[in-house]
């Protein structure tokens, strides 16, 4: 199981590794999401970096829940979904396309060859494109 997460802290203006503090398994239908929304609200209102691992069966509303909660917030919503059997190059390419769309208004940026290099590009995007008073989700 994943034990550490790379999180961006706007207050400290850097990426940092932290322990995963919350794992949320979605098993309920789309109705009656009070508990999940409460968890998301606590994470969103936190003044420190947080990481949420959201997993569950297909087609139960995980993406809808996240989008419904975070898109209206005054934050930068950065959402990437991986391809189940995609190669590392395909995964990095998809991740880079989402970075381009969110942080560079769709301007094509070069996909890196490693995740380490890709996260460096993401860190640069945070530093150059994100106002200090915005949260990144």
N, C-alpha and C positions, 0 to 999 in steps of 0.2 A: 504494500500500500504506500502511496505517496505520502511522505512525511514533511517535506519542506516545499515552500512555494516562493517564486520570485515575485515580489510585489513592488510597485512603485509608490513611493511616499512623496507627495507633492510638497509637504511641509519641509522635509529634509532634502528635497530635490535630488533624489537618487533611488536607484533600485536597491533593494535589500532582500536578503533571504530570511524568511521567518517560518516558524512552525505553522502548520495548518491549524487554524483555531475552530473551524466549523466545517462539518461535512453534513450535507443535507440530502437525504434520500427521499425522492418524490414517489409516493405510491398511491396517493389519493386521486380522485377525479378532479376535474378543473373547478368544481364547486367545493366550497368549504376550505379555502386556503388561508385561513386566519393565522395559523401557526407559522406557515412558511412566510407570509407577508411580515409577521412580527420579527422573524429572524432577519429577513432582508432589511427591514427598517432599522434594526439594531446595528447591522453591519454598515448601512449607509450613513447613519448618524455618528458612527465611531470617529474619533479623532486620530486613529492610528491605522496603519495599513492592515487590511483584512484580506483573507482568501476564502473563497467558498467553492467547494467541489460539489457540483450538482449532478446527480446521476439517477438513473431509474429506467424502467421499461420504456420502450418506444411508444410514442403517440399518447402520452399521458399529460402533455402540456408543459413540459419543462421550459422550452424556449419561449412559449407564450407567457408563462409566469414571469420570467426574467425580463422580457421585453416590456410587458405591461407595467411592471414595477419601475424599471430603470429609465426607459425612454422619456417619460415626462419630467424626470428630475433635471435639475440644472447641473449637468455633468456631461462629460464626454463618454458616450456609450461605445465601447470597443468590444465587439462580439465576434468571435471566430469559432467555427465548428470544423473539426477535422474530418478527413475522409477515412472511413473504416479501414480500408486496406491500401491506402495511398502510401507511396514511397516517401522518404524523408524530403526529397526534392519537391514532390507534389505538395506536401504539407507546408513546407517553407514558402513555396510559390503562392499558395492560397493565403497563408498568413500575411505575406508581403502585399498581396492585392488588397486585403482588408486594411492594412496600415495605410496604403496609398489612398484608399477611399475615405478613411476617417481623418487622417492627419494632413494629407496633401491634396485634398480636393480632387482626387482621382488621377493626379499626375503620376505617370508610370515611374516606379522606382525599381532598381535592379534587385532581384532576389539574390540573397547570399547563399553560400554553400553549406553553412553550418548553423545550428540553432544559436550558438554563442554569438556569431556575427550578426544574426538576425535580431537577437535581443539588444545588441549594441545599437543597431539602427532604430529599434523601438525606443531605446533610452534617448537617443538624439531627437527623435520625434517629440517625445515628452518635453525635453528641454527647450526645443525651438517652437513648438506649436501649441503648447498648453499653458494657458494663464495660471499663475500661481494659486489663484483662488478657486480653481475648478477641480473637481474630483474626476478621476478616470475610472470608468466601470467597464 
